[in-house]
Amino acid sequence: MAYFSRPQSSNSAVRIVNPAEQDDIAKPQAKRDSPQRQCRNILIYGSCRFQDKGCIYYHPPSDNSTNVARPESPAPASLTAQAVNAPVFVPKTSLNTFTATSPTPSHSFSPSPSPVPYYQSHEEYDPYAQQQSTNGHGQMLDEQDGANQYQQADPHHLTYLSDHMAQAEYDDTVNSLGSFYSSAQPSFVRQSLNYHLYTHPIPETFTPSHFISDTIREELTKRCEAIHSTPLAPYNVPDELQGYHTLVPLEPTPSDRRKFFSWFSTMYRATNANDGVAYALRRVENFRLMHQAAFGAIESWSRIQHPNIVRVREAFTTRAFNDNSLVVSYDYHPNSQTLFELYLRANQQSYQQGSRMAGSLNTVIPEATLWSYIIQIANAIRATHEAGLAVRMVDPTKILLTGKNRLRISSCGIVDVLLYDTRQDIAIVQQEDLVMFGRLVFALCCGNLAAMNTLPKALDTMGRIYSADVKTLALYLISKPGPHKNIAQVIDMIGKGRLLKEMDEVQISTDRLESELMSELENGRLVRLLCKFGFINERPEFAREPRWSETGDRYIIKLFRDYVFHQVDENGNPVVNLSHVLACLNKLDSGTDERIMLVSRDEQSCLVVSYKEVKSCIDAAFSDLSRASR
Ligand SMILES: Nc1ncnc2c1ncn2[C@@H]1O[C@H](COP(=O)(O)OP(=O)(O)OP(=O)(O)O)[C@@H](O)[C@H]1O
């Protein structure tokens, strides 16, 4: 109950007064707990369940006209300035719909143009809350009447209604037995749900936070940084390149550069001016394109969309680097690493330096991970071969790890352009793909790029670490080409069991990401709402305008802000409760009919308003500001 509590010493203010007139009305402090003071429950709810149970406040004689205010007209959609300034609060809707003392639900219903709000969870002010728990009896509308009402009023409420019906099965205050057997338990309070309202915030006692998990957040943040970061060191690149700008090299230029076939090549990250998205550009230096038709392969590649292939976008030649360069544009996968960088580079370096540690430095890839890699690469090759193309670079330096255990073959299509003049039969180059795939499996198993050069040793190492199936597959891949050797055969050898296991893993990971996404679902809406609050609240330039001042309807917004963010507990300590804030903002965004009591800062006056009313105040205030800003 921390949400609704104010310091006990000052809980007596029940009348709604114009704060400007407060001085005239305010009673001396000493009189606050006087029995002559009218009970707040009578004023707010029309009755007090504690009247005969020792409530010390004054209860006017029981009279139907005072206890139950019948509506002349439905509740207004928004509060006017007069409503704020009203001297005494008189509920405008029938209190029968939510009064705790009503023993039988009302069966009569006359259609009204706007739905009568249904307050299943409105808690009565209880001066004895410490001793007795609230039992929300008799607050419910007749189920059938309620259904008619919502159907006529707004189809949108059907969702709400089904929710409400579902609750009725469990809530003994709703069914007929409930009126016979009064429960000593506090009633189960469930807020009305509609699709705008989304989920209830998780109570504080539960460990998961309201937001995405730290590991995923960090990973995504790093990727975001990788997209936008620029190295401090100056580098020599053109400002603009065929619609791409902000070029950043993806790797330092080492002194011993390896050649990409007969050419040097460099990878850049660049931003496309048309869509603002970052792409990876591979530039092949000093390459002169002899036949425009060579770009035909790039067109075919750009049509392949596969989860294990880095998407090819376009290719062009340029003189912007002061040479004849070929540039191919690919999707950019921030923070990705090649298999070579991950598993082979350290070993390679130690071999080159003749270190005695050579061969023991590599990270051993667990067999399950190795099979996952094999399946992903096989799948990429299958898609390529089915499209009538060949990968032509199944190489650890060109296979990227773009996420956890997630492989993508990069640099596709470029070899087709570079070697256009020496065109080969597609069946032959597809067979070469399989041999390169076999070499890759040996390299990954032995942690050595040149493992195949000493085959018996490689087979021995492989046999010690991995199952016989890995060896059989690797040997098949490097075997002589033949009419029956193809990628479909490779997939058969991998086996149904492993493929299904991979599928399980993928689906588990999708489930995990979806649940992470759920926790972020509402943030966008709530940030927009908080921005509106930021625009509206504390605007000194409007201090003198009546609508914005403490007597205007915009006053409600201020009080609501206090209600959401500035709650204090019984001892006057601040309540910092994110669940409360999220629940309030969700209800505000969806404009529920649920009512809340807003208390002025000096605690001398209070207002009972629905979220719907607060929402319309905020919308009106924000539209005023928006109009003025034009
Ligand atoms: N599509 C891409 N998205 C993001 N990063 C990429 C992409 N393609 C390559 N990279 C990164 O660019 C860097 C350089 O790639 P590159 O293919 O040149 O590797 P390399 O090992 O230097 O090979 P080579 O010796 O042939 O140049 C690698 O770190 C790689 O992770």
The ligand as an SDF file (V2000), in Angstrom:
LIG
                    3D

 31 33  0  0  0  0  0  0  0  0999 V2000
   30.5520   -7.9570  -43.8870 N   0  0  0  0  0  0  0  0  0  0  0  0
   31.3450   -7.6260  -42.8710 C   0  0  0  0  0  0  0  0  0  0  0  0
   30.8360   -6.9920  -41.8040 N   0  0  0  0  0  0  0  0  0  0  0  0
   31.6270   -6.6510  -40.7800 C   0  0  0  0  0  0  0  0  0  0  0  0
   32.9280   -6.9100  -40.7130 N   0  0  0  0  0  0  0  0  0  0  0  0
   33.4870   -7.5500  -41.7500 C   0  0  0  0  0  0  0  0  0  0  0  0
   32.7330   -7.9300  -42.8760 C   0  0  0  0  0  0  0  0  0  0  0  0
   33.5460   -8.5570  -43.7300 N   0  0  0  0  0  0  0  0  0  0  0  0
   34.7810   -8.5540  -43.1690 C   0  0  0  0  0  0  0  0  0  0  0  0
   34.7400   -7.9520  -41.9790 N   0  0  0  0  0  0  0  0  0  0  0  0
   35.8650   -7.7390  -41.0600 C   0  0  0  0  0  0  0  0  0  0  0  0
   36.8890   -7.0960  -41.7450 O   0  0  0  0  0  0  0  0  0  0  0  0
   38.1300   -7.5600  -41.2860 C   0  0  0  0  0  0  0  0  0  0  0  0
   39.0050   -7.8300  -42.4680 C   0  0  0  0  0  0  0  0  0  0  0  0
   38.4250   -8.8050  -43.3100 O   0  0  0  0  0  0  0  0  0  0  0  0
   39.2790   -9.5970  -44.3600 P   0  0  0  0  0  0  0  0  0  0  0  0
   38.4060  -10.4540  -45.1560 O   0  0  0  0  0  0  0  0  0  0  0  0
   40.1610   -8.6390  -45.0950 O   0  0  0  0  0  0  0  0  0  0  0  0
   40.0960  -10.4980  -43.3990 O   0  0  0  0  0  0  0  0  0  0  0  0
   41.6210  -10.8410  -43.4160 P   0  0  0  0  0  0  0  0  0  0  0  0
   41.8150  -11.8960  -42.3960 O   0  0  0  0  0  0  0  0  0  0  0  0
   42.4140   -9.5920  -43.2630 O   0  0  0  0  0  0  0  0  0  0  0  0
   41.7800  -11.4860  -44.8610 O   0  0  0  0  0  0  0  0  0  0  0  0
   42.7800  -11.0140  -45.9940 P   0  0  0  0  0  0  0  0  0  0  0  0
   44.1020  -11.4030  -45.4910 O   0  0  0  0  0  0  0  0  0  0  0  0
   42.3200  -11.7540  -47.1720 O   0  0  0  0  0  0  0  0  0  0  0  0
   42.6500   -9.5150  -46.1160 O   0  0  0  0  0  0  0  0  0  0  0  0
   37.8690   -8.8000  -40.4560 C   0  0  0  0  0  0  0  0  0  0  0  0
   38.1430   -8.5040  -39.1160 O   0  0  0  0  0  0  0  0  0  0  0  0
   36.4110   -9.0670  -40.5950 C   0  0  0  0  0  0  0  0  0  0  0  0
   35.8370   -9.4180  -39.3460 O   0  0  0  0  0  0  0  0  0  0  0  0
  1  2  1  0
  2  3  1  0
  2  7  2  0
  3  4  2  0
  4  5  1  0
  5  6  2  0
  6  7  1  0
  6 10  1  0
  7  8  1  0
  8  9  2  0
  9 10  1  0
 10 11  1  0
 11 12  1  0
 11 30  1  0
 12 13  1  0
 13 14  1  0
 13 28  1  0
 14 15  1  0
 15 16  1  0
 16 17  2  0
 16 18  1  0
 16 19  1  0
 19 20  1  0
 20 21  2  0
 20 22  1  0
 20 23  1  0
 23 24  1  0
 24 25  2  0
 24 26  1  0
 24 27  1  0
 28 29  1  0
 28 30  1  0
 30 31  1  0
M  END
$$$$
